[in-house]
């Protein structure tokens, strides 16, 4: 592909250095162009270290750079909406880290700004682009375990508070439900291919910081189907997805964190166990390439902003349920 998307990154976030920058370098249709940070010296250092063509003294300067085609936004959650809207108005395509925003209303504002400017907007849910997830949805659609009746999804890890990271501050969109719970709800929606009718959630709050360090969610889906989703900063590492069907079960042990390791899909039918092995894959690079292709071909991304809005509506309902102690009904016009 001759034409390549010239990427700019807002902020020197760890996820950008660990995953996004290598993904752009590994992609067939992207290249690193600009990096901006609150500290101009740090941006300049990153530009030298990672091979960006230029650095910018602040975020707006990067958006004003006419050579930037698309931006990746890995900022704190409370900044996603503001800088996505600014980027769209500057004519830049936007790939925004998960969760897309602080609530569904913000996602709608982001989507409206992108539509008005004729640019693409998508949420950086890289796990959906791993071949194990693509194979999983294909197997379920083909009836590998019969009709799916329930989903169990977990994403937990031990994370000690440091008093600095935004994940420990409610006003910045901290907490486990925003950070990793968003994956578990997204996966349940993806497996069922439907939106939940209601959400009931309970959370444990950190005594000092006030963010949810763990949350358990029960989602009701049409047809008497349910998903139990749990997330946390206070339990041993889990990154699991289990679909229970009428004739078997399908399980992933690294549903959201396969990274570039070999993955396995385990299917159990009675006493028979089938293991489907998935070769290593760079899910970040696959996501970057899909978004770049959408820009170059003038088509929607595989998972457009509407999907992010629907996931955020479910998250909003979970937060409301944790506040009220009652199930929250959902409607999706």
C-alpha positions as a Markdown table, in Angstrom:
| # | Residue | x | y | z |
|---|---|---|---|---|
| 1 | Unk | 0.0 | 0.0 | 0.0 |
| 2 | Unk | 1.6 | 3.2 | -1.2 |
| 3 | Unk | -0.4 | 5.6 | 0.9 |
| 4 | Unk | 0.2 | 5.5 | 4.7 |
| 5 | Unk | -1.6 | 7.1 | 7.6 |
| 6 | Unk | 0.6 | 9.6 | 9.4 |
| 7 | Unk | -0.2 | 9.1 | 13.1 |
| 8 | Unk | 0.1 | 11.6 | 15.9 |
| 9 | Unk | -0.1 | 10.7 | 19.6 |
| 10 | Unk | -1.5 | 12.9 | 22.3 |
| 11 | Unk | 0.6 | 12.2 | 25.5 |
| 12 | Unk | 3.4 | 10.0 | 26.5 |
| 13 | Unk | 1.3 | 7.2 | 28.0 |
| 14 | Unk | 2.7 | 3.8 | 28.9 |
| 15 | Unk | 0.2 | 2.1 | 26.6 |
| 16 | Unk | 1.4 | 4.2 | 23.7 |
| 17 | Unk | 5.0 | 3.2 | 24.3 |
| 18 | Unk | 4.4 | -0.5 | 25.0 |
| 19 | Unk | 1.8 | -1.2 | 22.4 |
| 20 | Unk | 0.7 | 1.5 | 20.1 |
| 21 | Unk | 4.0 | 2.7 | 18.8 |
| 22 | Unk | 5.2 | -0.8 | 18.0 |
| 23 | Unk | 1.9 | -1.5 | 16.4 |
| 24 | Unk | 2.2 | 1.4 | 14.0 |
| 25 | Unk | 5.7 | 0.4 | 13.1 |
| 26 | Unk | 4.5 | -3.2 | 12.5 |
| 27 | Unk | 1.5 | -2.1 | 10.4 |
| 28 | Unk | 1.4 | -2.1 | 6.7 |
| 29 | Unk | -0.4 | 1.3 | 6.3 |
| 30 | Unk | 0.8 | 3.5 | 9.1 |
| 31 | Unk | 3.8 | 5.6 | 10.1 |
| 32 | Unk | 4.7 | 7.6 | 13.1 |
| 33 | Unk | 4.6 | 11.3 | 12.5 |
| 34 | Unk | 4.1 | 13.5 | 15.6 |
| 35 | Unk | 4.1 | 13.2 | 19.4 |
| 36 | Unk | 2.9 | 15.8 | 21.8 |
| 37 | Unk | 3.1 | 16.0 | 25.6 |
| 38 | Unk | 2.5 | 18.4 | 28.5 |
| 39 | Unk | 6.3 | 18.4 | 28.9 |
| 40 | Unk | 7.8 | 19.5 | 25.5 |
| 41 | Unk | 11.2 | 18.0 | 26.5 |
| 42 | Unk | 9.7 | 14.6 | 27.1 |
| 43 | Unk | 7.9 | 14.8 | 23.7 |
| 44 | Unk | 11.2 | 15.6 | 22.0 |
| 45 | Unk | 12.9 | 12.8 | 23.8 |
| 46 | Unk | 10.2 | 10.3 | 22.7 |
| 47 | Unk | 10.5 | 11.6 | 19.1 |
| 48 | Unk | 14.2 | 10.8 | 19.1 |
| 49 | Unk | 13.8 | 7.5 | 20.8 |
| 50 | Unk | 10.9 | 6.1 | 18.7 |
| 51 | Unk | 11.6 | 7.7 | 15.4 |
| 52 | Unk | 8.8 | 10.3 | 15.1 |
| 53 | Unk | 9.2 | 12.9 | 12.4 |
| 54 | Unk | 8.5 | 15.7 | 14.8 |
| 55 | Unk | 7.5 | 16.6 | 18.3 |
| 56 | Unk | 5.0 | 19.3 | 19.5 |
| 57 | Unk | 5.0 | 21.5 | 22.5 |
| 58 | Unk | 1.4 | 20.8 | 23.3 |
| 59 | Unk | -1.6 | 18.8 | 22.2 |
| 60 | Unk | -3.2 | 21.6 | 20.2 |
| 61 | Unk | 0.0 | 22.2 | 18.2 |
| 62 | Unk | -0.1 | 18.5 | 17.1 |
| 63 | Unk | -3.7 | 18.9 | 16.0 |
| 64 | Unk | -2.7 | 22.0 | 14.1 |
| 65 | Unk | -0.1 | 20.1 | 12.2 |
| 66 | Unk | -1.4 | 19.7 | 8.6 |
| 67 | Unk | 0.7 | 16.6 | 8.1 |
| 68 | Unk | -1.1 | 14.6 | 10.8 |
| 69 | Unk | -3.9 | 12.3 | 9.3 |
| 70 | Unk | -5.0 | 10.5 | 12.5 |
| 71 | Unk | -4.5 | 10.8 | 16.2 |
| 72 | Unk | -4.3 | 8.2 | 19.0 |
| 73 | Unk | -5.6 | 9.4 | 22.3 |
| 74 | Unk | -4.3 | 7.5 | 25.4 |
| 75 | Unk | -5.0 | 10.3 | 27.9 |
| 76 | Unk | -6.8 | 10.0 | 31.2 |
| 77 | Unk | -10.5 | 9.0 | 30.7 |
| 78 | Unk | -11.8 | 12.4 | 31.6 |
| 79 | Unk | -9.9 | 14.0 | 28.7 |
| 80 | Unk | -11.0 | 11.6 | 26.0 |
| 81 | Unk | -14.1 | 13.6 | 25.0 |
| 82 | Unk | -12.5 | 17.0 | 24.9 |
| 83 | Unk | -9.5 | 16.0 | 22.8 |
| 84 | Unk | -11.4 | 13.7 | 20.5 |
| 85 | Unk | -13.8 | 16.6 | 19.7 |
| 86 | Unk | -10.9 | 19.0 | 19.2 |
| 87 | Unk | -9.2 | 16.5 | 17.0 |
| 88 | Unk | -12.3 | 15.9 | 14.9 |
| 89 | Unk | -12.8 | 19.6 | 14.4 |
| 90 | Unk | -9.2 | 19.9 | 13.3 |
| 91 | Unk | -9.9 | 17.3 | 10.6 |
| 92 | Unk | -8.1 | 14.4 | 12.2 |
| 93 | Unk | -9.3 | 10.9 | 12.4 |
| 94 | Unk | -9.5 | 9.6 | 16.0 |
| 95 | Unk | -8.6 | 6.3 | 17.6 |
| 96 | Unk | -9.4 | 6.8 | 21.3 |
| 97 | Unk | -8.4 | 4.5 | 24.1 |
| 98 | Unk | -11.0 | 2.6 | 26.0 |
| 99 | Unk | -13.3 | 3.4 | 27.7 |
| 100 | Unk | -14.3 | 5.9 | 25.0 |
| 101 | Unk | -15.4 | 8.5 | 27.5 |
| 102 | Unk | -16.8 | 9.1 | 31.0 |
| 103 | Unk | -20.4 | 8.4 | 29.9 |
| 104 | Unk | -22.6 | 7.7 | 26.8 |
| 105 | Unk | -23.5 | 11.3 | 26.4 |
| 106 | Unk | -19.9 | 12.2 | 25.9 |
| 107 | Unk | -19.5 | 9.5 | 23.3 |
| 108 | Unk | -22.5 | 11.0 | 21.4 |
| 109 | Unk | -20.8 | 14.4 | 21.4 |
| 110 | Unk | -17.6 | 12.8 | 20.1 |
| 111 | Unk | -19.5 | 10.9 | 17.4 |
| 112 | Unk | -21.4 | 14.0 | 16.3 |
| 113 | Unk | -18.1 | 16.0 | 16.0 |
| 114 | Unk | -16.6 | 13.3 | 13.9 |
| 115 | Unk | -19.6 | 13.0 | 11.6 |
| 116 | Unk | -19.8 | 16.8 | 11.2 |
| 117 | Unk | -16.1 | 16.9 | 10.2 |
| 118 | Unk | -16.2 | 13.8 | 8.0 |
| 119 | Unk | -13.6 | 11.9 | 10.0 |
| 120 | Unk | -13.5 | 8.4 | 11.4 |
| 121 | Unk | -13.8 | 7.7 | 15.1 |
| 122 | Unk | -13.3 | 4.4 | 16.9 |
| 123 | Unk | -12.5 | 3.0 | 20.3 |
| 124 | Unk | -9.2 | 1.2 | 20.7 |
| 125 | Unk | -10.6 | -2.2 | 21.9 |
| 126 | Unk | -7.6 | -4.2 | 20.5 |
| 127 | Unk | -8.8 | -7.6 | 21.9 |
| 128 | Unk | -11.6 | -7.7 | 19.2 |
| 129 | Unk | -8.9 | -7.8 | 16.5 |
| 130 | Unk | -7.0 | -10.8 | 17.9 |
| 131 | Unk | -7.6 | -13.9 | 15.7 |
| 132 | Unk | -8.7 | -15.9 | 18.8 |
| 133 | Unk | -11.7 | -13.5 | 19.2 |
| 134 | Unk | -12.5 | -13.6 | 15.5 |
| 135 | Unk | -12.4 | -17.4 | 15.6 |
| 136 | Unk | -14.5 | -17.5 | 18.8 |
| 137 | Unk | -17.3 | -15.5 | 17.3 |
| 138 | Unk | -17.2 | -17.6 | 14.2 |
| 139 | Unk | -17.3 | -20.9 | 16.1 |
| 140 | Unk | -20.3 | -19.6 | 18.2 |
| 141 | Unk | -22.1 | -18.4 | 15.2 |
| 142 | Unk | -21.6 | -21.8 | 13.6 |
| 143 | Unk | -23.2 | -23.5 | 16.6 |
| 144 | Unk | -20.0 | -25.1 | 18.1 |
| 145 | Unk | -21.7 | -25.3 | 21.5 |
| 146 | Unk | -25.3 | -24.7 | 20.6 |
| 147 | Unk | -27.2 | -21.6 | 21.5 |
| 148 | Unk | -25.3 | -19.6 | 24.2 |
| 149 | Unk | -27.2 | -19.4 | 27.4 |
| 150 | Unk | -24.7 | -17.5 | 29.7 |
| 151 | Unk | -21.4 | -15.7 | 29.6 |
| 152 | Unk | -18.9 | -15.4 | 32.4 |
| 153 | Unk | -16.2 | -12.8 | 31.9 |
| 154 | Unk | -13.4 | -11.7 | 34.2 |
| 155 | Unk | -10.6 | -9.2 | 34.1 |
| 156 | Unk | -8.7 | -8.7 | 37.4 |
| 157 | Unk | -5.2 | -8.0 | 38.6 |
| 158 | Unk | -3.4 | -6.8 | 41.7 |
| 159 | Unk | -2.8 | -3.0 | 41.5 |
| 160 | Unk | -1.5 | -1.2 | 44.5 |
| 161 | Unk | -2.4 | 2.5 | 44.7 |
| 162 | Unk | 0.4 | 4.9 | 44.0 |
| 163 | Unk | -1.4 | 8.2 | 44.4 |
| 164 | Unk | -0.3 | 9.4 | 41.0 |
| 165 | Unk | -2.0 | 7.3 | 38.3 |
| 166 | Unk | -5.4 | 8.6 | 37.1 |
| 167 | Unk | -6.9 | 5.2 | 37.8 |
| 168 | Unk | -7.0 | 6.1 | 41.5 |
| 169 | Unk | -9.0 | 9.4 | 41.0 |
| 170 | Unk | -12.8 | 9.3 | 40.5 |
| 171 | Unk | -12.8 | 12.7 | 38.7 |
| 172 | Unk | -10.4 | 11.4 | 36.1 |
| 173 | Unk | -12.3 | 8.3 | 35.3 |
| 174 | Unk | -10.5 | 5.9 | 37.7 |
| 175 | Unk | -11.6 | 2.6 | 39.0 |
| 176 | Unk | -11.7 | -1.0 | 37.9 |
| 177 | Unk | -15.1 | -0.8 | 36.0 |
| 178 | Unk | -13.8 | 1.9 | 33.7 |
| 179 | Unk | -10.4 | 0.4 | 33.3 |
| 180 | Unk | -11.0 | -3.4 | 32.8 |
| 181 | Unk | -14.7 | -3.9 | 33.4 |
| 182 | Unk | -15.3 | -2.3 | 30.1 |
| 183 | Unk | -13.7 | -5.3 | 28.4 |
| 184 | Unk | -15.9 | -7.8 | 30.2 |
| 185 | Unk | -19.2 | -6.0 | 29.3 |
| 186 | Unk | -18.0 | -5.6 | 25.7 |
| 187 | Unk | -17.2 | -9.3 | 25.4 |
| 188 | Unk | -20.6 | -10.3 | 26.7 |
| 189 | Unk | -22.3 | -8.0 | 24.2 |
| 190 | Unk | -20.0 | -9.4 | 21.4 |
| 191 | Unk | -20.7 | -13.0 | 22.3 |
| 192 | Unk | -24.5 | -12.6 | 22.5 |
| 193 | Unk | -24.6 | -10.2 | 19.5 |
| 194 | Unk | -27.2 | -8.2 | 21.5 |
| 195 | Unk | -27.6 | -5.4 | 24.0 |
| 196 | Unk | -28.5 | -6.0 | 27.7 |
| 197 | Unk | -32.0 | -5.4 | 29.0 |
| 198 | Unk | -30.8 | -4.6 | 32.5 |
| 199 | Unk | -27.7 | -4.3 | 34.7 |
| 200 | Unk | -27.3 | -5.1 | 38.4 |
| 201 | Unk | -23.9 | -4.2 | 39.8 |
| 202 | Unk | -22.1 | -4.1 | 43.2 |
| 203 | Unk | -18.8 | -2.5 | 43.8 |
| 204 | Unk | -16.1 | -2.3 | 46.6 |
| 205 | Unk | -14.7 | 1.2 | 47.0 |
| 206 | Unk | -11.2 | 2.0 | 48.1 |
| 207 | Unk | -11.3 | 3.6 | 51.5 |
| 208 | Unk | -8.9 | 6.4 | 50.7 |
| 209 | Unk | -9.3 | 7.1 | 46.9 |
| 210 | Unk | -13.0 | 6.3 | 46.5 |
| 211 | Unk | -12.7 | 4.5 | 43.2 |
| 212 | Unk | -14.1 | 1.0 | 42.7 |
| 213 | Unk | -11.4 | -1.5 | 43.3 |
| 214 | Unk | -13.7 | -4.3 | 42.2 |
| 215 | Unk | -17.1 | -4.7 | 40.7 |
| 216 | Unk | -19.5 | -7.6 | 39.9 |
| 217 | Unk | -22.1 | -7.1 | 37.3 |
| 218 | Unk | -25.1 | -9.2 | 36.2 |
| 219 | Unk | -26.4 | -8.3 | 32.7 |
| 220 | Unk | -29.7 | -9.7 | 31.5 |
| 221 | Unk | -30.0 | -10.2 | 27.7 |
| 222 | Unk | -33.1 | -10.9 | 25.6 |
| 223 | Unk | -34.3 | -14.5 | 25.6 |
| 224 | Unk | -33.5 | -15.2 | 29.3 |
| 225 | Unk | -29.8 | -15.1 | 28.8 |
| 226 | Unk | -27.3 | -13.7 | 31.4 |
| 227 | Unk | -23.7 | -12.5 | 31.7 |
| 228 | Unk | -21.8 | -12.3 | 34.9 |
| 229 | Unk | -18.9 | -9.9 | 34.6 |
| 230 | Unk | -16.3 | -9.2 | 37.2 |
| 231 | Unk | -13.3 | -6.9 | 37.3 |
| 232 | Unk | -10.9 | -5.7 | 39.9 |
| 233 | Unk | -7.6 | -4.2 | 41.1 |
| 234 | Unk | -7.6 | -6.5 | 44.1 |
| 235 | Unk | -7.4 | -10.1 | 42.8 |
| 236 | Unk | -5.0 | -12.4 | 41.1 |
| 237 | Unk | -4.7 | -11.9 | 37.3 |
| 238 | Unk | -7.6 | -13.2 | 35.3 |
| 239 | Unk | -8.4 | -12.4 | 31.6 |
| 240 | Unk | -11.1 | -15.0 | 31.0 |
| 241 | Unk | -14.1 | -15.5 | 28.9 |
| 242 | Unk | -16.5 | -18.5 | 29.2 |
| 243 | Unk | -19.5 | -19.1 | 27.0 |
| 244 | Unk | -22.0 | -21.7 | 28.2 |
| 245 | Unk | -24.1 | -23.2 | 25.5 |
| 246 | Unk | -26.9 | -25.8 | 25.3 |
| 247 | Unk | -24.4 | -28.5 | 24.0 |
| 248 | Unk | -21.0 | -27.4 | 25.4 |
| 249 | Unk | -18.8 | -24.6 | 26.7 |
| 250 | Unk | -16.1 | -22.5 | 25.1 |
| 251 | Unk | -13.4 | -20.9 | 27.1 |
| 252 | Unk | -10.5 | -18.4 | 26.6 |
| 253 | Unk | -7.9 | -18.0 | 29.3 |
| 254 | Unk | -6.4 | -14.8 | 27.9 |
| 255 | Unk | -9.4 | -13.3 | 26.2 |
| 256 | Unk | -8.2 | -9.7 | 26.6 |
| 257 | Unk | -4.4 | -10.1 | 27.0 |
| 258 | Unk | -3.2 | -12.6 | 24.5 |
| 259 | Unk | -0.7 | -10.0 | 23.2 |
| 260 | Unk | 1.7 | -11.9 | 20.9 |
| 261 | Unk | 1.5 | -15.3 | 22.6 |
| 262 | Unk | -0.1 | -18.4 | 21.3 |
| 263 | Unk | -3.7 | -18.5 | 22.4 |
| 264 | Unk | -6.1 | -21.4 | 22.9 |
| 265 | Unk | -9.8 | -21.8 | 22.5 |
| 266 | Unk | -11.0 | -24.7 | 24.6 |
| 267 | Unk | -14.3 | -26.4 | 23.7 |
| 268 | Unk | -15.9 | -29.0 | 26.0 |
| 269 | Unk | -18.8 | -31.1 | 24.8 |
| 270 | Unk | -19.6 | -33.8 | 27.4 |
| 271 | Unk | -16.4 | -35.7 | 28.1 |
| 272 | Unk | -14.8 | -34.5 | 24.8 |
| 273 | Unk | -12.3 | -31.6 | 24.9 |
| 274 | Unk | -11.2 | -29.9 | 21.8 |
| 275 | Unk | -8.4 | -27.3 | 21.8 |
| 276 | Unk | -8.2 | -24.8 | 18.9 |
| 277 | Unk | -4.7 | -23.3 | 18.9 |
| 278 | Unk | -4.3 | -19.7 | 17.6 |
| 279 | Unk | -0.8 | -18.6 | 16.4 |
| 280 | Unk | 0.7 | -15.4 | 18.0 |
| 281 | Unk | -0.7 | -12.2 | 16.5 |
| 282 | Unk | -0.2 | -8.5 | 17.1 |
| 283 | Unk | -3.7 | -7.4 | 17.9 |
| 284 | Unk | -2.7 | -3.8 | 18.2 |
| 285 | Unk | -1.2 | -3.8 | 14.7 |
| 286 | Unk | -4.3 | -5.4 | 13.3 |
| 287 | Unk | -6.4 | -2.8 | 14.9 |
| 288 | Unk | -4.2 | 0.0 | 13.6 |
| 289 | Unk | -4.3 | -1.5 | 10.1 |
| 290 | Unk | -8.1 | -1.8 | 10.2 |
| 291 | Unk | -8.5 | 1.8 | 11.2 |
| 292 | Unk | -6.0 | 2.9 | 8.7 |
| 293 | Unk | -7.8 | 1.0 | 5.9 |
| 294 | Unk | -11.1 | 2.6 | 6.9 |
| 295 | Unk | -9.5 | 6.0 | 6.5 |
| 296 | Unk | -7.8 | 5.2 | 3.2 |
| 297 | Unk | -10.9 | 3.4 | 1.7 |
| 298 | Unk | -13.4 | 5.9 | 3.0 |
| 299 | Unk | -15.4 | 3.2 | 4.9 |
| 300 | Unk | -16.5 | 2.9 | 8.6 |
| 301 | Unk | -14.1 | 1.1 | 11.0 |
| 302 | Unk | -15.0 | -2.5 | 11.8 |
| 303 | Unk | -16.3 | -1.3 | 15.2 |
| 304 | Unk | -17.5 | 2.3 | 14.8 |
| 305 | Unk | -18.3 | 4.8 | 17.5 |
| 306 | Unk | -21.9 | 3.5 | 17.9 |
| 307 | Unk | -20.5 | 0.3 | 19.4 |
| 308 | Unk | -18.5 | 2.4 | 21.9 |
| 309 | Unk | -21.7 | 4.3 | 22.8 |
| 310 | Unk | -23.6 | 1.1 | 23.4 |
| 311 | Unk | -20.9 | -0.3 | 25.7 |
| 312 | Unk | -20.8 | 3.0 | 27.5 |
| 313 | Unk | -24.6 | 2.9 | 28.1 |
| 314 | Unk | -24.1 | -0.5 | 29.8 |
| 315 | Unk | -21.3 | 1.0 | 31.9 |
| 316 | Unk | -23.5 | 4.0 | 32.9 |
| 317 | Unk | -26.2 | 1.6 | 34.0 |
| 318 | Unk | -23.7 | -0.3 | 36.1 |
| 319 | Unk | -22.6 | 2.8 | 37.9 |
| 320 | Unk | -26.2 | 3.8 | 38.5 |
| 321 | Unk | -26.9 | 0.4 | 39.9 |
| 322 | Unk | -23.9 | 0.6 | 42.3 |
| 323 | Unk | -25.3 | 3.9 | 43.5 |
| 324 | Unk | -28.9 | 2.8 | 44.0 |
| 325 | Unk | -28.4 | -0.8 | 44.9 |
| 326 | Unk | -31.1 | -1.8 | 42.3 |
| 327 | Unk | -31.2 | -3.2 | 38.8 |
| 328 | Unk | -31.2 | -0.6 | 36.1 |
| 329 | Unk | -33.3 | -1.1 | 32.9 |
| 330 | Unk | -31.6 | -0.3 | 29.6 |
| 331 | Unk | -33.1 | 0.8 | 26.3 |
| 332 | Unk | -31.2 | 1.2 | 23.1 |
| 333 | Unk | -33.0 | 3.3 | 20.4 |
